[in-house]
Amino acid sequence: MSDQTQPETRKPPATGRIALVAALLGAVVFVCINIVSAQIFRNARVDLTEQHLYSLSQGTRTLLAELKEPVRFRLFMSSGLTKQAPQLAAFAGRVRSLLDSYVAAAKGNIILEVIDPKPFSEEEDRAVAFGIDGFTGVGGERLFFGLAATNSTTGRATIGVFAPDREQFLEYDLTRLVSELGRRGKPVVALLDGLGLAGNPMMRMPEQQVLTQMKQFFDVQPVSGDVEKLPDDTRVLMVVHPQNLSEKTLYTIDQWVMAGNATMIFVDPFAENQSGPRPGLPSPNPTSNLEPLFKAWGVKFDTTRAIGDPDYALQTERNVNGRPVASQNLPWMALRGDALARDEAILAQLSAIVMTTAGAFETAKDGVTLRPLVRASSAAVTLDASQAGDRFGDPRRLLVGLTKAPKPPILAARLMGTLDSAYPDGLKTEEKKPDEAKSDEKKPDEAKPDTAKADEAKKEETNAATNTLKKSAKPANVILVGDADMLMDRNWVQMHTLFGQQVAQAFANNADFVINAIEQMAGGAALSDLRGRGVSWRPFELIQRMEAEADSQFRAKEQELTNQLKDTEQKLSQLPKAAEGSNEVLTAEQAKTIEGFRTQLLAIRSQLRDVQFALRRDVDNLKNLVTALNVGVVPVTVGVIVIAFGMRRSRRPLPKKPSGATA
């Protein structure tokens, strides 16, 4: 018999050893993937928040993409900030994340440096030198949370402290800071003034405080007459109470707006502060409107009607027939609260804006909209503008025969959409009058034939028509205001004498509104398009509603039980008691009554405890469920996947013993 040797089968390695090696390899791969992805996908993110809190708007991205020089961000954030103020953790995380987004969108033109200014360190000295505002922590430690930015030259801009109450305007503040670093010197504001903001020394009219404050922040360049070209480097055109403007001036304004440039226009149905030909007398025509332009742009502004609002009306006193009369003056409005668009950065910190005899704007063209900045309430009425603006009339006559406005009137707004030019064919050249033609005959160049002159005139018109923008080339950057008087001192400041000097004290934020608007518009469309974005702290709205409902039920039941408890205690106190040390004994009926009241008292207290427990039961159950889902879902899911893989049988067949093997 021949012996056949059976091949020796290897023993499979222990399952536990394989699991251990796999776990170690998995841990190594996990760490490596995290390290590599942290570098490669450092700035990649998916923003799933409802209001896209961690994403940049398109305007900001465009501004960052157009940066011509590098900007360095220095974020001064103390390491103990979130430890001492845990409520700032989410806000601080959003600030850091948003700064990373700026770095990514700038494509190398923004460099972020995070600095921890520890006490008595050089970093703390740098923070102070940059103007970062420090504040004292719990243990007396000085904390910092601000940003300093510099450009390649001497430009510097700072956010002294990131305040949580400005969180919804965080992107606006950062984009404004970048915009400031991209400018050289003060922004130029071209002012077309038809109201007299500059004053008149001959008539002893001082310069208005709005203009005085504007000059502190901007390079204000007045323009007048036939305006064919605005001053060089103009960033914002401000048109105040336009009257009797020439075709050239209207054409210049129209083309400036068509190019997407910043424009702020103040019109008025009745300018009470406009002076007439003689001092102290009203103007024969206090109305202003840009009718040729407004009509083409799709804007309606009725100069015959003024807005009055009983919700915001001021109480004024006038001399009527030799007697002082105090009354509510409907067209004189102190607009505050809901009247101001709080999601607009230029209005978020303002308290009130005073307007007198203001008009309202409407849109009359598809694709053109108004984004309200200041609007009256639903109780607003429309008034005859001439009566509303009469400074000597009795304000009580405006309280009768009121015409309610169909919807809350818009008193100031952003003009949005694609606008049509009022001069699509360009500005037509004016034909010369006979007298001018005769005088021109004396000029040597008049020897040209008439046909040559006609050809030159046609050529000029053709060039003008060719260079004319027929539609807005960029998104409109226009703010409309229906009251020019709001710029005058009377509407927002009072003058006081202090140590022989005239000191202005503001009682409204009219100048703040103008300066904020110009500053924002000077930053271009990127700033004008930014609005409030919401905050990173989001409450559990469902839990809040449940708590509110339970609280209302609890309060009603608690009040009922408390009244029963008080009534029972009062009845119990009125029952006769055995005096201490006396021989008087309560009757059996009295003792039974007292015992009944005490039993009722205990029952009421027990019901009160049950109600208080029921108040928290549903809310606590929901919170426990949410916590369990947040904490347990991931590990449970991973465990299920591991068990599923572990329970799978190997598809490879087990090795079989050879059938022909002999011993």
C-alpha positions as CSV (number, residue, x, y, z in Angstrom):
1,M,0.0,0.0,0.0
2,S,1.4,3.3,-0.9
3,D,1.2,6.0,1.6
4,Q,-0.4,9.4,0.4
5,T,0.5,12.4,2.4
6,Q,-2.3,14.7,3.1
7,P,-1.6,18.5,2.7
8,E,-1.2,20.2,5.9
9,T,-4.1,22.8,6.5
10,R,-3.2,26.1,8.1
11,K,-5.0,27.1,11.2
12,P,-6.9,30.4,10.6
13,P,-5.7,33.2,12.7
14,A,-7.7,34.0,15.8
15,T,-10.8,36.2,15.2
16,G,-9.9,38.5,18.1
17,R,-6.4,39.2,16.7
18,I,-7.9,40.1,13.3
19,A,-10.4,42.5,15.0
20,L,-7.6,44.1,17.0
21,V,-5.5,44.7,13.9
22,A,-8.5,46.0,11.9
23,A,-9.3,48.4,14.7
24,L,-5.7,49.7,14.9
25,L,-5.6,50.1,11.1
26,G,-9.0,51.8,11.2
27,A,-7.8,54.3,13.8
28,V,-4.6,55.1,11.8
29,V,-6.6,55.6,8.6
30,F,-9.2,57.8,10.5
31,V,-6.4,60.0,11.9
32,C,-4.7,60.3,8.5
33,I,-7.9,61.2,6.7
34,N,-8.6,63.9,9.3
35,I,-5.1,65.4,9.0
36,V,-5.2,65.4,5.2
37,S,-8.7,66.7,4.9
38,A,-8.1,69.4,7.5
39,Q,-5.4,70.8,5.1
40,I,-7.0,70.1,1.7
41,F,-10.6,71.1,2.7
42,R,-9.7,73.7,5.3
43,N,-12.1,76.3,3.8
44,A,-14.7,74.0,2.4
45,R,-18.0,74.0,4.2
46,V,-21.6,73.3,3.8
47,D,-23.9,75.8,5.4
48,L,-27.2,74.2,6.4
49,T,-28.4,77.0,8.7
50,E,-31.8,78.6,7.8
51,Q,-30.4,82.1,7.1
52,H,-27.0,81.0,5.8
53,L,-25.2,82.5,8.8
54,Y,-21.8,81.1,7.8
55,S,-22.0,82.0,4.0
56,L,-21.0,85.2,2.3
57,S,-23.4,87.2,0.2
58,Q,-22.7,87.6,-3.5
59,G,-21.9,91.3,-3.0
60,T,-19.2,90.5,-0.5
61,R,-17.7,87.8,-2.7
62,T,-17.6,90.3,-5.6
63,L,-15.8,92.9,-3.4
64,L,-13.3,90.4,-2.2
65,A,-12.6,89.1,-5.7
66,E,-11.8,92.6,-6.8
67,L,-9.3,93.4,-4.1
68,K,-6.1,94.8,-5.7
69,E,-3.8,94.6,-2.6
70,P,-3.4,92.3,0.4
71,V,-5.2,93.0,3.6
72,R,-4.1,91.6,6.9
73,F,-6.7,90.6,9.6
74,R,-5.6,90.4,13.2
75,L,-8.2,88.8,15.4
76,F,-7.4,89.6,19.0
77,M,-9.3,86.9,21.0
78,S,-8.4,86.1,24.6
79,S,-8.2,82.3,25.3
80,G,-10.2,82.8,28.5
81,L,-13.1,84.6,26.7
82,T,-15.4,81.6,26.2
83,K,-14.4,80.1,29.5
84,Q,-15.6,83.2,31.4
85,A,-18.5,83.8,29.1
86,P,-19.8,80.5,27.7
87,Q,-22.7,82.3,26.2
88,L,-20.3,83.8,23.7
89,A,-19.0,80.5,22.4
90,A,-21.4,80.2,19.5
91,F,-20.9,83.9,18.5
92,A,-17.1,83.6,18.7
93,G,-17.3,80.5,16.6
94,R,-19.3,82.3,14.0
95,V,-16.9,85.2,13.9
96,R,-13.9,82.9,13.4
97,S,-15.7,80.8,10.7
98,L,-16.8,84.0,8.8
99,L,-13.3,85.3,8.9
100,D,-12.1,82.0,7.4
101,S,-14.7,82.5,4.6
102,Y,-13.3,85.9,3.9
103,V,-9.8,84.5,3.6
104,A,-11.0,81.8,1.2
105,A,-13.1,84.2,-1.0
106,A,-10.2,86.7,-1.3
107,K,-7.9,84.1,-2.9
108,G,-4.8,85.1,-1.0
109,N,-5.5,88.8,-0.7
110,I,-6.6,88.5,3.0
111,I,-4.3,87.0,5.6
112,L,-5.8,86.1,9.0
113,E,-3.7,86.1,12.1
114,V,-5.3,85.0,15.4
115,I,-3.7,86.5,18.5
116,D,-4.2,85.7,22.1
117,P,-3.4,88.9,24.1
118,K,-2.4,87.4,27.4
119,P,-2.1,89.8,30.4
120,F,1.1,91.9,30.4
121,S,2.3,90.5,27.1
122,E,3.5,92.1,23.9
123,E,0.3,90.9,22.2
124,E,-1.8,92.8,24.8
125,D,0.3,95.9,23.9
126,R,-0.4,95.4,20.2
127,A,-4.1,95.1,20.9
128,V,-4.1,98.4,22.8
129,A,-2.0,100.1,20.1
130,F,-4.5,99.0,17.4
131,G,-7.4,100.5,19.5
132,I,-9.0,97.2,20.4
133,D,-11.3,97.7,23.4
134,G,-10.6,95.5,26.4
135,F,-13.0,94.6,29.1
136,T,-12.6,93.1,32.5
137,G,-13.4,89.5,33.1
138,V,-14.7,87.7,36.2
139,G,-11.4,87.4,37.9
140,G,-10.2,90.9,37.0
141,E,-8.4,89.6,33.9
142,R,-8.5,91.9,30.9
143,L,-10.1,90.2,27.9
144,F,-10.1,91.2,24.2
145,F,-12.4,90.3,21.3
146,G,-11.8,92.6,18.4
147,L,-10.3,92.9,14.9
148,A,-7.6,95.2,13.4
149,A,-7.1,95.3,9.7
150,T,-4.4,96.9,7.7
151,N,-3.5,97.2,4.0
152,S,-0.1,97.4,2.3
153,T,0.3,101.1,3.0
154,T,-0.9,103.1,6.0
155,G,-4.6,102.2,5.8
156,R,-6.0,100.9,9.1
157,A,-9.5,100.0,10.2
158,T,-10.7,98.3,13.4
159,I,-13.7,96.7,15.1
160,G,-13.0,97.6,18.7
161,V,-15.1,94.8,20.1
162,F,-17.4,92.2,18.5
163,A,-20.7,92.9,20.3
164,P,-23.4,90.2,20.3
165,D,-26.0,92.9,19.7
166,R,-24.4,93.6,16.3
167,E,-24.3,89.9,15.3
168,Q,-27.0,90.2,12.6
169,F,-24.8,92.9,11.0
170,L,-21.5,91.0,11.4
171,E,-20.9,90.5,7.6
172,Y,-21.8,94.2,7.0
173,D,-19.3,95.4,9.5
174,L,-16.5,93.2,8.1
175,T,-17.3,94.1,4.5
176,R,-17.4,97.8,5.4
177,L,-14.0,97.4,7.0
178,V,-12.5,95.8,3.8
179,S,-14.2,98.5,1.7
180,E,-12.6,101.3,3.8
181,L,-9.1,99.8,3.3
182,G,-9.6,99.9,-0.5
183,R,-10.2,103.7,-0.5
184,R,-7.8,106.6,-0.5
185,G,-8.8,109.6,1.5
186,K,-12.3,110.8,2.2
187,P,-15.0,109.6,-0.2
188,V,-16.2,112.4,-2.5
189,V,-19.9,113.4,-2.3
190,A,-21.3,115.6,-5.0
191,L,-24.1,117.7,-3.5
192,L,-26.8,119.3,-5.7
193,D,-28.5,121.5,-3.1
194,G,-31.8,123.2,-3.8
195,L,-32.8,123.8,-0.1
196,G,-29.9,125.9,1.2
197,L,-27.9,123.5,3.5
198,A,-24.9,125.7,3.2
199,G,-26.7,128.6,4.7
200,N,-26.6,132.3,3.7
201,P,-24.3,134.7,5.6
202,M,-26.1,137.7,4.1
203,M,-29.4,136.5,5.6
204,R,-27.7,135.3,8.8
205,M,-28.6,131.7,8.0
206,P,-26.0,129.3,9.4
207,E,-24.7,126.2,7.7
208,Q,-27.0,123.3,8.6
209,Q,-25.6,120.7,11.0
210,V,-26.2,117.8,8.6
211,L,-23.7,119.4,6.1
212,T,-21.3,120.2,8.9
213,Q,-21.2,116.6,10.0
214,M,-21.0,115.3,6.5
215,K,-17.8,117.4,5.9
216,Q,-16.2,115.6,8.9
217,F,-16.5,112.2,7.1
218,F,-16.7,113.0,3.4
219,D,-15.2,115.4,0.9
220,V,-18.4,117.3,0.0
221,Q,-18.3,119.0,-3.5
222,P,-21.2,121.3,-4.3
223,V,-22.4,121.3,-7.9
224,S,-24.9,123.7,-9.5
225,G,-26.0,125.2,-12.9
226,D,-25.8,123.0,-15.9
227,V,-24.1,119.9,-14.6
228,E,-22.5,118.0,-17.5
229,K,-19.9,116.1,-15.4
230,L,-19.6,115.3,-11.7
231,P,-16.4,116.0,-9.7
232,D,-13.6,113.5,-10.2
233,D,-13.7,110.4,-7.9
234,T,-17.3,111.1,-6.9
235,R,-18.6,108.1,-4.9
236,V,-22.1,109.4,-4.0
237,L,-24.4,111.9,-5.6
238,M,-26.8,113.6,-3.2
239,V,-29.7,115.5,-4.8
240,V,-31.7,117.7,-2.3
241,H,-35.0,119.4,-3.2
242,P,-34.4,119.5,-7.0
243,Q,-36.3,122.3,-8.8
244,N,-36.1,123.7,-12.3
245,L,-33.1,121.5,-13.3
246,S,-31.9,121.8,-16.9
247,E,-32.0,119.0,-19.4
248,K,-28.2,118.6,-19.1
249,T,-28.4,118.2,-15.4
250,L,-31.2,115.7,-15.5
251,Y,-29.4,113.7,-18.2
252,T,-26.2,113.7,-16.0
253,I,-28.2,112.4,-13.0
254,D,-30.0,109.8,-15.2
255,Q,-26.8,108.4,-16.7
256,W,-25.1,108.4,-13.3
257,V,-27.9,106.2,-11.9
258,M,-27.9,104.0,-15.1
259,A,-24.3,103.2,-14.4
260,G,-25.2,101.8,-11.0
261,N,-23.6,104.6,-9.1
262,A,-24.7,105.6,-5.6
263,T,-27.4,108.3,-5.5
264,M,-29.5,109.7,-2.6
265,I,-32.5,111.9,-3.6
266,F,-34.5,114.1,-1.3
267,V,-37.8,115.4,-2.7
268,D,-40.7,117.1,-0.9
269,P,-44.4,117.8,-1.5
270,F,-44.0,121.0,0.6
271,A,-40.6,122.2,1.8
272,E,-41.5,124.3,4.8
273,N,-37.9,125.5,5.3
274,Q,-37.4,126.8,1.8
275,S,-36.9,130.5,1.8
276,G,-38.8,132.8,-0.5
277,P,-37.4,135.8,-2.4
278,R,-37.7,137.9,0.8
279,P,-36.5,136.8,4.3
280,G,-39.3,135.4,6.4
281,L,-41.7,134.8,3.5
282,P,-42.5,131.3,2.2
283,S,-41.4,130.2,-1.2
284,P,-44.0,130.5,-4.0
285,N,-43.2,127.0,-5.1
286,P,-42.1,124.7,-2.2
287,T,-42.6,121.5,-4.2
288,S,-39.8,119.4,-5.7
289,N,-39.9,116.3,-7.8
290,L,-37.8,114.5,-10.4
291,E,-40.8,113.8,-12.6
292,P,-39.0,113.1,-15.9
293,L,-36.6,110.6,-14.3
294,F,-39.1,109.1,-11.9
295,K,-41.5,108.4,-14.7
296,A,-38.9,106.5,-16.7
297,W,-37.7,104.7,-13.6
298,G,-41.2,103.6,-12.6
299,V,-41.5,105.7,-9.5
300,K,-44.6,107.6,-8.4
301,F,-44.4,110.6,-6.0
302,D,-47.5,112.6,-5.6
303,T,-46.6,116.2,-4.7
304,T,-50.2,117.2,-4.0
305,R,-50.5,114.8,-1.0
306,A,-48.6,114.7,2.3
307,I,-48.7,111.9,4.9
308,G,-50.0,112.3,8.4
309,D,-49.9,109.6,11.1
310,P,-51.7,109.7,14.4
311,D,-49.4,107.0,15.8
312,Y,-46.3,109.0,15.3
313,A,-47.6,112.6,15.2
314,L,-45.9,115.2,17.4
315,Q,-47.7,117.6,19.8
316,T,-47.1,121.1,18.7
317,E,-48.2,124.6,19.8
318,R,-49.0,127.4,17.4
319,N,-50.3,130.9,17.7
320,V,-53.8,130.9,16.2
321,N,-55.7,134.2,16.2
322,G,-53.4,135.6,18.8
323,R,-53.8,132.6,21.2
324,P,-51.5,129.6,21.7
325,V,-53.1,126.3,20.6
326,A,-51.6,123.0,21.5
327,S,-52.7,120.1,19.3
328,Q,-51.6,116.9,17.6
329,N,-49.9,117.9,14.3
330,L,-50.5,114.9,12.0
331,P,-47.9,115.7,9.2
332,W,-45.1,116.3,11.8
333,M,-44.0,112.8,12.6
334,A,-41.3,111.3,15.0
335,L,-40.9,107.9,13.3
336,R,-39.6,105.3,15.6
337,G,-39.9,101.6,16.4
338,D,-41.6,99.7,13.6
339,A,-41.4,102.7,11.3
340,L,-37.7,102.1,10.9
341,A,-36.4,99.0,9.0
342,R,-34.4,97.4,11.8
343,D,-32.9,94.8,9.5
344,E,-31.1,97.6,7.7
345,A,-27.6,98.4,9.1
346,I,-28.0,102.1,8.5
347,L,-31.1,102.2,10.8
348,A,-30.4,99.4,13.3
349,Q,-29.0,101.7,16.0
350,L,-31.2,104.7,15.5
351,S,-34.0,105.8,17.8
352,A,-36.1,108.2,15.8
353,I,-36.3,110.2,12.6
354,V,-38.4,113.4,12.4
355,M,-40.1,114.2,9.1
356,T,-42.5,117.1,8.4
357,T,-45.0,117.2,5.5
358,A,-43.4,114.2,3.9
359,G,-44.6,112.5,0.7
360,A,-44.9,108.8,-0.1
361,F,-43.3,106.7,-2.9
362,E,-44.9,103.9,-5.0
363,T,-43.8,101.8,-7.9
364,A,-45.6,101.6,-11.2
365,K,-43.5,99.3,-13.4
366,D,-42.9,95.6,-13.4
367,G,-39.4,94.6,-12.2
368,V,-38.9,97.8,-10.2
369,T,-39.5,97.6,-6.4
370,L,-39.1,99.7,-3.3
371,R,-37.4,98.2,-0.2
372,P,-38.8,100.3,2.6
373,L,-36.4,102.1,5.0
374,V,-38.9,104.4,6.7
375,R,-42.7,103.9,6.5
376,A,-45.8,105.2,8.3
377,S,-48.2,102.9,10.2
378,S,-51.4,101.3,9.0
379,A,-53.2,104.2,10.7
380,A,-51.6,106.8,8.3
381,V,-53.7,109.3,6.3
382,T,-53.2,111.4,3.3
383,L,-53.5,115.2,3.5
384,D,-53.6,118.1,1.2
385,A,-49.9,119.1,1.0
386,S,-50.5,122.9,0.9
387,Q,-52.6,122.8,4.0
388,A,-50.3,120.3,5.8
389,G,-47.3,122.6,5.1
390,D,-48.9,125.8,6.1
391,R,-46.8,127.0,9.1
392,F,-49.4,129.5,10.2
393,G,-52.5,127.3,9.9
394,D,-54.4,125.7,12.7
395,P,-53.2,122.1,13.0
396,R,-56.7,121.1,14.4
397,R,-58.3,121.5,11.0
398,L,-56.3,118.5,9.7
399,L,-58.0,116.2,12.2
400,V,-61.3,116.3,10.4
401,G,-62.3,114.7,7.1
402,L,-59.3,112.4,7.0
403,T,-58.6,110.1,4.0
404,K,-57.0,106.9,5.2
405,A,-54.1,105.6,3.2
406,P,-54.8,102.2,1.5
407,K,-51.5,100.7,2.9
408,P,-48.7,102.0,5.1
409,P,-47.0,104.7,3.0
410,I,-43.3,104.4,2.2
411,L,-41.5,107.6,3.2
412,A,-37.9,106.4,2.4
413,A,-36.8,103.4,0.4
414,R,-34.2,101.8,-1.7
415,L,-35.0,101.7,-5.4
416,M,-34.4,98.1,-6.7
417,G,-34.5,96.5,-10.1
418,T,-33.5,97.3,-13.7
419,L,-34.3,100.9,-14.6
420,D,-35.0,102.4,-17.9
421,S,-33.2,105.6,-18.9
422,A,-35.3,108.8,-19.3
423,Y,-33.0,109.6,-22.3
424,P,-32.6,106.4,-24.3
425,D,-31.7,108.4,-27.4
426,G,-29.2,110.6,-25.6
427,L,-29.4,114.4,-25.0
428,K,-30.6,116.3,-28.0
429,T,-28.6,119.4,-28.9
430,E,-30.6,122.6,-28.6
431,E,-31.3,124.6,-31.7
432,K,-29.7,128.0,-31.6
433,K,-31.9,131.0,-31.4
434,P,-31.8,133.6,-34.2
435,D,-29.9,136.1,-32.1
436,E,-27.3,133.6,-31.2
437,A,-26.9,132.6,-34.8
438,K,-26.3,136.2,-35.9
439,S,-23.7,136.7,-33.2
440,D,-22.0,133.5,-34.2
441,E,-21.6,134.8,-37.8
442,K,-18.8,137.0,-36.6
443,K,-16.7,134.0,-35.5
444,P,-14.1,132.8,-38.0
445,D,-15.1,129.1,-38.0
446,E,-18.5,130.1,-39.3
447,A,-17.1,130.2,-42.7
448,K,-17.9,126.4,-42.9
449,P,-20.8,125.5,-45.2
450,D,-24.1,124.9,-43.6
451,T,-24.0,121.2,-44.7
452,A,-20.7,120.8,-42.7
453,K,-22.3,122.3,-39.6
454,A,-25.3,120.0,-39.9
455,D,-23.0,117.0,-40.3
456,E,-21.1,117.9,-37.2
457,A,-24.3,118.4,-35.2
458,K,-25.6,115.0,-36.4
459,K,-22.2,113.4,-35.5
460,E,-22.4,114.9,-32.0
461,E,-26.0,113.6,-31.5
462,T,-24.9,110.1,-32.8
463,N,-22.0,109.9,-30.4
464,A,-24.2,111.0,-27.5
465,A,-26.8,108.4,-28.4
466,T,-24.2,105.7,-28.8
467,N,-22.6,106.4,-25.4
468,T,-26.0,106.7,-23.6
469,L,-27.0,103.9,-21.3
470,K,-30.5,102.9,-22.2
471,K,-30.9,100.6,-19.1
472,S,-29.2,100.3,-15.8
473,A,-25.9,98.5,-16.4
474,K,-25.6,97.4,-12.7
475,P,-28.1,96.9,-9.9
476,A,-29.6,100.2,-8.9
477,N,-28.0,101.9,-5.9
478,V,-30.5,104.6,-5.1
479,I,-32.1,105.8,-1.9
480,L,-35.3,107.9,-2.2
481,V,-36.5,110.1,0.7
482,G,-39.9,111.9,0.6
483,D,-38.9,114.8,2.8
484,A,-36.2,117.4,2.3
485,D,-37.0,119.3,5.5
486,M,-35.6,116.4,7.6
487,L,-32.1,117.8,6.7
488,M,-32.7,121.1,8.3
489,D,-31.7,121.9,11.9
490,R,-35.3,122.6,12.9
491,N,-36.3,119.0,12.4
492,W,-33.7,117.3,14.6
493,V,-31.4,119.6,16.7
494,Q,-31.8,122.3,19.3
495,M,-29.2,125.0,19.8
496,H,-28.1,125.8,23.4
497,T,-25.7,128.4,24.7
498,L,-22.9,127.0,26.8
499,F,-20.2,129.3,28.1
500,G,-21.1,131.8,25.3
501,Q,-20.9,129.2,22.5
502,Q,-23.7,127.8,20.5
503,V,-23.9,124.0,21.0
504,A,-26.2,121.7,19.0
505,Q,-28.1,119.0,20.9
506,A,-29.8,116.3,18.8
507,F,-33.3,115.1,19.7
508,A,-33.5,112.8,16.6
509,N,-31.2,110.8,14.4
510,N,-31.7,112.5,11.0
511,A,-28.0,113.3,10.5
512,D,-27.0,109.8,11.6
513,F,-29.4,108.3,9.0
514,V,-27.9,110.5,6.2
515,I,-24.2,109.8,7.2
516,N,-24.8,106.1,7.6
517,A,-26.6,105.9,4.2
518,I,-23.8,107.8,2.4
519,E,-21.1,105.7,4.1
520,Q,-22.8,102.5,3.1
521,M,-23.5,103.6,-0.5
522,A,-19.9,104.8,-0.9
523,G,-18.9,101.2,-0.3
524,G,-20.7,100.2,-3.5
525,A,-23.3,97.6,-4.2
526,A,-21.7,95.1,-1.8
527,L,-22.6,97.1,1.3
528,S,-25.9,98.4,-0.1
529,D,-27.1,94.8,-0.6
530,L,-26.2,93.6,2.9
531,R,-29.0,93.3,5.4
532,G,-29.4,91.7,8.8
533,R,-28.7,88.0,8.6
534,G,-29.9,86.6,11.9
535,V,-28.0,85.4,14.9
536,S,-26.2,82.1,15.7
537,W,-28.1,81.5,18.9
538,R,-31.4,79.7,18.0
539,P,-33.8,78.7,20.8
540,F,-35.8,75.5,20.8
541,E,-39.0,77.0,19.5
542,L,-41.1,73.9,20.0
543,I,-40.1,73.7,23.6
544,Q,-40.7,77.4,24.1
545,R,-44.3,77.0,22.7
546,M,-44.9,74.0,25.0
547,E,-43.6,75.9,28.0
548,A,-45.8,78.8,27.1
549,E,-48.9,76.6,26.7
550,A,-48.2,74.7,29.9
551,D,-47.4,77.9,31.7
552,S,-50.8,79.4,30.7
553,Q,-52.6,76.3,31.9
554,F,-50.6,76.2,35.0
555,R,-51.2,79.9,35.9
556,A,-55.0,79.5,35.5
557,K,-55.1,76.3,37.6
558,E,-52.6,77.7,40.1
559,Q,-54.7,80.8,40.5
560,E,-57.8,78.7,41.1
561,L,-56.2,76.5,43.6
562,T,-54.5,79.4,45.4
563,N,-57.8,81.1,45.8
564,Q,-59.4,77.9,47.2
565,L,-56.4,77.6,49.5
566,K,-56.7,81.1,50.7
567,D,-60.5,80.8,51.2
568,T,-60.0,77.5,53.2
569,E,-57.3,79.0,55.4
570,Q,-59.5,82.0,56.1
571,K,-62.5,79.8,57.0
572,L,-60.2,77.8,59.2
573,S,-58.9,80.8,61.0
574,Q,-62.4,82.1,61.7
575,L,-63.4,78.9,63.6
576,P,-63.4,79.0,67.4
577,K,-60.3,77.6,69.0
578,A,-59.6,76.5,72.5
579,A,-57.5,79.1,74.2
580,E,-54.3,77.9,75.7
581,G,-54.6,77.2,79.4
582,S,-58.4,77.5,79.4
583,N,-60.9,74.9,80.3
584,E,-63.0,75.5,77.1
585,V,-63.5,72.4,75.0
586,L,-64.5,72.4,71.3
587,T,-67.7,70.6,70.4
588,A,-67.6,67.5,68.3
589,E,-69.2,69.3,65.4
590,Q,-66.6,72.1,65.5
591,A,-63.8,69.6,65.7
592,K,-65.2,67.7,62.7
593,T,-65.5,71.0,60.7
594,I,-61.9,71.9,61.5
595,E,-60.7,68.4,60.5
596,G,-62.6,68.7,57.2
597,F,-61.0,72.0,56.4
598,R,-57.6,70.6,57.1
599,T,-58.2,67.6,54.9
600,Q,-59.3,70.0,52.1
601,L,-56.2,72.1,52.6
602,L,-53.9,69.1,52.2
603,A,-55.9,68.0,49.1
604,I,-55.5,71.4,47.5
605,R,-51.8,71.5,48.2
606,S,-51.4,68.1,46.6
607,Q,-53.3,69.2,43.5
608,L,-51.0,72.3,43.3
609,R,-47.9,70.0,43.4
610,D,-49.4,67.8,40.6
611,V,-50.0,70.8,38.4
612,Q,-46.5,72.0,38.9
613,F,-45.2,68.6,38.1
614,A,-47.3,68.4,34.9
615,L,-46.0,71.7,33.8
616,R,-42.5,70.3,33.5
617,R,-43.3,66.7,32.6
618,D,-43.9,67.1,28.8
619,V,-41.1,69.6,28.4
620,D,-38.6,67.4,30.3
621,N,-39.6,64.4,28.3
622,L,-39.0,66.3,25.0
623,K,-35.6,67.6,26.2
624,N,-34.6,64.1,27.3
625,L,-35.6,62.7,23.9
626,V,-33.7,65.4,22.0
627,T,-30.6,64.8,24.2
628,A,-30.9,61.0,23.6
629,L,-31.1,61.5,19.9
630,N,-28.1,63.9,19.8
631,V,-26.0,61.7,22.0
632,G,-27.1,58.2,21.1
633,V,-28.0,58.2,17.4
634,V,-24.4,58.2,16.1
635,P,-23.0,55.4,18.4
636,V,-26.1,53.3,17.9
637,T,-25.9,53.6,14.2
638,V,-22.2,52.7,14.2
639,G,-23.0,49.7,16.5
640,V,-25.7,48.5,14.2
641,I,-23.4,48.7,11.2
642,V,-20.6,46.8,13.0
643,I,-23.0,44.1,14.2
644,A,-24.4,43.7,10.7
645,F,-20.9,43.2,9.3
646,G,-20.1,40.8,12.1
647,M,-23.1,38.7,11.5
648,R,-22.4,38.2,7.8
649,R,-21.1,34.7,7.1
650,S,-18.1,34.2,4.9
651,R,-19.0,33.2,1.4
652,R,-15.8,31.2,1.0
653,P,-16.4,27.4,1.3
654,L,-14.8,25.6,4.2
655,P,-11.8,23.4,3.2
656,K,-12.9,19.7,2.6
657,K,-11.0,16.7,3.6
658,P,-9.7,14.8,0.5
659,S,-11.9,11.7,-0.2
660,G,-9.0,9.4,-1.3
661,A,-6.8,9.9,1.7
662,T,-5.6,6.7,3.4
663,A,-4.0,6.2,6.7
